Amino acid sequence: MPAVPVLDHDAVLAAVSPREAIDRTREAFLRHRAGEWRMPAKVYLEAPPHGDFRAMPALGDGLAILKWISSFPGNPALDLPTVMGVLLVSDATTSEPLAVVDARSVTALRTGAVAPVAARALAREGASTVGIVGCGLHGAWTARCLAADGYGPGVCFDPRPEVAEALAAELGWRAGTREEALDADVVCCITPGREVVVDAGDLRPGQHYNMLGADGPGKAEASIDAVAACALFCDEWAQASHGGELTGAVEEGLVTRDQVTDLGAVLAGEAPGRPGAEAVTMFDSTGLAIQDLAIASAALAAWRDGRVEAATMRL
Ligand SMILES: NC(=O)c1ccc[n+]([C@@H]2O[C@H](COP(=O)([O-])OP(=O)(O)OC[C@H]3O[C@@H](n4cnc5c(N)ncnc54)[C@H](O)[C@@H]3O)[C@@H](O)[C@H]2O)c1
């Protein structure tokens, strides 16, 4: 077996800039929409009471990947990340293993990158200000990717004021209250999804919401009334309706499949996006394996081009 590179956290972040992550993520949605990239539903493996594991395969770009990733909400108390794992890359024509990649950095980049992709497609013309609700790891990458795409200034809110202030200082934005963050043109929620942070009364005409935190069963960041009041979009219906922000409203019978548009369809020009300047749009991101494939492919290309270094190992 040839030696395979082990691309660690820092190598991935050195290999793939937020700008490239945004472009690759957009491309992933288009290729998937066109049927060129494929992805079965992710498999959840509950590990109560600590959290859950997810197995996420995808195929495209001549590669096949499997991301093995966790969501363990109690980990920060142990000084460990909530989300971590590994991503395996194989050649899709021979099945030869090609790389072992840190999944935490890939997840951070692709989760952040989808926020400007969705905002460009769905926010009203001229939208610029950003509200970040939840400034942990993925909130920070969401803010970085929005800033890299030209959005801002922003207001960062987190019950831990020090993380909101650090993120605001990094981007030249400011820390503020939840209400101030919810007053922005583009609002992004990336909390653990244990409590509602957006209610129907918080919505302002013309806003766009990216809901990123509720990516598994039992999680929600918006009230059912808030969800039902928005023009709705999702990354993938099966995931969003069973383990995403839309789940509660779907279970109550307030939202049905025909009321929710896939982001890929909007990007491909196959479905309308924002229904009008006054509408409130909401995008439910549950996180897709095709997004991981996009970033892993970019990281592998950077290593092959000699732009980043990695230790290698023989299997
Ligand atoms: N959609 C996706 O693709 C995707 C990808 C990765 C992670 N996630 C999910 O995003 C969520 C956050 O993950 P993370 O790794 O950033 O976790 P994290 O622990 O690093 O950050 C969460 C942040 O939310 C803050 N917070 C908690 N309650 C809040 C509230 N009521 N209002 C505002 N902020 C609040 C916390 O103080 C913390 O700073 C998790 O639920 C995770 O599963 C989604």
The ligand as an SDF file (V2000), in Angstrom:
LIG
                    3D

 44 48  0  0  0  0  0  0  0  0999 V2000
  -25.4600   22.3340   11.0100 N   0  0  0  0  0  0  0  0  0  0  0  0
  -24.2730   21.7740   11.0020 C   0  0  0  0  0  0  0  0  0  0  0  0
  -23.7610   21.4030    9.9660 O   0  0  0  0  0  0  0  0  0  0  0  0
  -23.5220   21.6380   12.2940 C   0  0  0  0  0  0  0  0  0  0  0  0
  -22.1700   21.3050   12.2620 C   0  0  0  0  0  0  0  0  0  0  0  0
  -21.4630   21.2290   13.4580 C   0  0  0  0  0  0  0  0  0  0  0  0
  -22.0990   21.4460   14.6630 C   0  0  0  0  0  0  0  0  0  0  0  0
  -23.4400   21.7280   14.6580 N   0  0  0  0  0  0  0  0  0  0  0  0
  -24.1530   21.9650   15.9210 C   0  0  0  0  0  0  0  0  0  0  0  0
  -23.9350   23.3170   16.2980 O   0  0  0  0  0  0  0  0  0  0  0  0
  -24.0980   23.4210   17.7110 C   0  0  0  0  0  0  0  0  0  0  0  0
  -22.9330   24.1980   18.3030 C   0  0  0  0  0  0  0  0  0  0  0  0
  -21.7470   23.4390   18.1380 O   0  0  0  0  0  0  0  0  0  0  0  0
  -20.3290   24.0140   18.6110 P   0  0  0  0  0  0  0  0  0  0  0  0
  -19.3410   22.9600   18.2790 O   0  0  0  0  0  0  0  0  0  0  0  0
  -20.1350   25.3730   18.0910 O   0  0  0  0  0  0  0  0  0  0  0  0
  -20.5410   24.0440   20.1750 O   0  0  0  0  0  0  0  0  0  0  0  0
  -19.8010   24.9850   21.2400 P   0  0  0  0  0  0  0  0  0  0  0  0
  -20.0640   24.3500   22.5520 O   0  0  0  0  0  0  0  0  0  0  0  0
  -18.3910   25.2480   20.8080 O   0  0  0  0  0  0  0  0  0  0  0  0
  -20.5900   26.3670   21.1140 O   0  0  0  0  0  0  0  0  0  0  0  0
  -21.9300   26.5550   21.4680 C   0  0  0  0  0  0  0  0  0  0  0  0
  -22.0510   27.9800   21.9840 C   0  0  0  0  0  0  0  0  0  0  0  0
  -23.4210   28.2970   22.2000 O   0  0  0  0  0  0  0  0  0  0  0  0
  -23.4840   29.0760   23.3650 C   0  0  0  0  0  0  0  0  0  0  0  0
  -24.8580   29.0620   23.8840 N   0  0  0  0  0  0  0  0  0  0  0  0
  -25.4440   28.1350   24.6810 C   0  0  0  0  0  0  0  0  0  0  0  0
  -26.7240   28.5060   24.9200 N   0  0  0  0  0  0  0  0  0  0  0  0
  -26.9320   29.6670   24.2370 C   0  0  0  0  0  0  0  0  0  0  0  0
  -28.0310   30.5370   24.1060 C   0  0  0  0  0  0  0  0  0  0  0  0
  -29.2030   30.2810   24.6950 N   0  0  0  0  0  0  0  0  0  0  0  0
  -27.8960   31.6480   23.3500 N   0  0  0  0  0  0  0  0  0  0  0  0
  -26.7250   31.9300   22.7390 C   0  0  0  0  0  0  0  0  0  0  0  0
  -25.6410   31.1290   22.8270 N   0  0  0  0  0  0  0  0  0  0  0  0
  -25.7480   30.0190   23.5810 C   0  0  0  0  0  0  0  0  0  0  0  0
  -22.4650   28.4750   24.2950 C   0  0  0  0  0  0  0  0  0  0  0  0
  -22.0870   29.3590   25.3410 O   0  0  0  0  0  0  0  0  0  0  0  0
  -21.3300   28.1840   23.3230 C   0  0  0  0  0  0  0  0  0  0  0  0
  -20.4280   29.2740   23.2290 O   0  0  0  0  0  0  0  0  0  0  0  0
  -24.2170   21.9770   18.2350 C   0  0  0  0  0  0  0  0  0  0  0  0
  -25.5850   21.6800   18.4490 O   0  0  0  0  0  0  0  0  0  0  0  0
  -23.6610   21.1470   17.0980 C   0  0  0  0  0  0  0  0  0  0  0  0
  -24.1780   19.8330   17.1090 O   0  0  0  0  0  0  0  0  0  0  0  0
  -24.1450   21.8470   13.5120 C   0  0  0  0  0  0  0  0  0  0  0  0
  1  2  1  0
  2  3  2  0
  2  4  1  0
  4  5  1  0
  4 44  2  0
  5  6  2  0
  6  7  1  0
  7  8  2  0
  8  9  1  0
  8 44  1  0
  9 10  1  0
  9 42  1  0
 10 11  1  0
 11 12  1  0
 11 40  1  0
 12 13  1  0
 13 14  1  0
 14 15  2  0
 14 16  1  0
 14 17  1  0
 17 18  1  0
 18 19  2  0
 18 20  1  0
 18 21  1  0
 21 22  1  0
 22 23  1  0
 23 24  1  0
 23 38  1  0
 24 25  1  0
 25 26  1  0
 25 36  1  0
 26 27  1  0
 26 35  1  0
 27 28  2  0
 28 29  1  0
 29 30  1  0
 29 35  2  0
 30 31  1  0
 30 32  2  0
 32 33  1  0
 33 34  2  0
 34 35  1  0
 36 37  1  0
 36 38  1  0
 38 39  1  0
 40 41  1  0
 40 42  1  0
 42 43  1  0
M  CHG  2   8   1  16  -1
M  END
$$$$
